[in-house]
């Protein structure tokens, strides 16, 4: 009888161990899937400039978080091409100076200006298309804070107005009006 109890105990312990491993694997995979879904990559095609005033320059990283390795720096006012966005991070390439290559930067350290020189300013839209509601107007040749991007639209903020600028209303160069 003792032998049967020992066998049963061993089988029960083994079954519990496999169950625990199964749950851990399942949760790990589920967490990875949830993480991947929460980091939806938006393809972008806009230009912006570095607003980070750090004397070392804006850190460019291997991935979209401060946990990723620094590849190099880009000085203030340098133009970059933004090719993708994930939450508060954007993937950049083709900087005009500093680090050369492709990497990720924290989006609050980038900005752009409005175009529309000689006009009454540019329209800001609720969504990234011209059929969406207009949420405001920003004066021409005005620096704005970059919040994100989608395609060739830039999500921006200026004096409490948050919305989307179409490509022809954006200027990604800090030291010129792009007009």
N, C-alpha and C positions, 0 to 999 in steps of 0.2 A: 504494500500500500504506500509506503514511504517513497518507493521508486516511482510510482505513478504520480504522486504529488510533485516530486522533483521534476519529472518530465513535463507535467502540466505547467509548473512555475517557469521552467525554461522556455516553453513554447509561448506562454503569456508574455514574458519579458521580451522575447524576440519580436513578437507581434507588436507590442507597445513601442519598441525601438523603431521598427519599420514604419509604424504609424506616425511617430514623431518626425522621422526623416522625411516622410511623404508630405506632411504638413509644412515643414520648413521649406522644402523644395517648392511646393505649390505656392506658398506665400512669397518666396523669393521671386519666383517667376511672375506672380501677380503684381508684386511691387515694381518689377522692371517694366511690365506692360503699362501700369498706371503712370510711371515716371515718363515713359516714352510718349504716352498720350498727352500728358500735361505739358510736354515740351514740343508742341506742334511747330514745326519749322515753316516759316513764311518765306517764300522766295521774294527777293527784292531787286530793284535795279534803280537806285538813286545815288546821288552824291551828297556828302555832308562834310563838315570840317570839324576839326578837333577844338573843343572849348576848354579842355582840362588845363588848368594853370600850373600843374605840377612841373617844376623845373626839369625833372627827369623825362617828362613827356607822358603821354597816355600809354598805359600798359596794353600790349596786344598779347592775348593768351591762346593756348591750344584748344580751348573749349569755352563754353558759355557759363563760366563761374570763376570765382576767385581761387578755387581749389586747383584750377588748371595752371600749368607751367607758363611762365612769361616768356614769350618769344623775342620781344623787343619793345621799343617805345616809338611813338610818333609825336613830334613837337606840336605845340599849339598852332592853330590856324591852318594846318596842313589839310588838304583835301583827300578824302578817301571815297572809294566806291563801296556802297553797302549792297551785299548780294543776298543776305538772308537775315532773319530775325527769329529769336526765341525769347519770349518774355522780355526782360530788360537788357538783353544782349543782342548785338548784331555782329554778323560776320562781315569783315571788310577785306578789301584787296586793293591793289594799286595805289598805295599812299603816295602823295607827291614828294614826301621827304621822310626820313627816319627809317623805321623797320620796312623791309621790302618783302612782300609775300602776302599770304592770306592768314587771318587769325580772327579772334573774337575780342570785342571791346564792350565795355559797359555803356549803354546807350545814353545815359544822362551826361556823358562827357563829349557828346557830339551835338552839333547844331547846324542850322542852315538859315538862309535868309529868303525873304520873299522877292519875287521879281515884280513886274508891273510898273516899272519906272515910267513916270509921266501919266499914270492912271490914278484912279480912286482907290487903289489897293487890290487885293486878291481875295477871292471867295474861299471860305473854309467849309467843308462838307461834313455831314454827320457820318458818312461811310465813304469807302474808297471807290466811289463812282459819282459821276456828274448828275445822275438821276436822284441821288439822295438829297435830303433837306440841307439847305445852307444854314450853318450855325453861326456865321459871323463873317467879318471882313477884317483883314489885317493890312495895315498901310504898306505901300510899296517899299522895297529895299529895306526891310525890317528884319533884324535877327530874331529867330524863334527857336524854342527848345524842341529837339527831336525826341519823340516818344516811341516811335516804331515805324514800320513800313510794311507795305504789301504791294507787290508788283512795282510799278513806277509811281505809286502814291506814298507820300510821307505823312505820318501821323505827327502832329505838332501841337504845341501849346504856346499861347501868347496872351498875357494879361487876363488869365482866366478862361480864355477861349481855347477849347480842345477840339480838334477835328483833323480833317484830311486835306492836304494840298495836292492838286494834280501836278504832273511833271512840269508843265510849262510855267507854273507859278513858283517853282523851287530854284534856289541858287545855292549850290554846294560849295561855293568858293568864299572864303572869309574876307578877302581883301579886295574884292571887286563886286560890282553890282550885277554882273551877268547879263546886262541889258545890251 
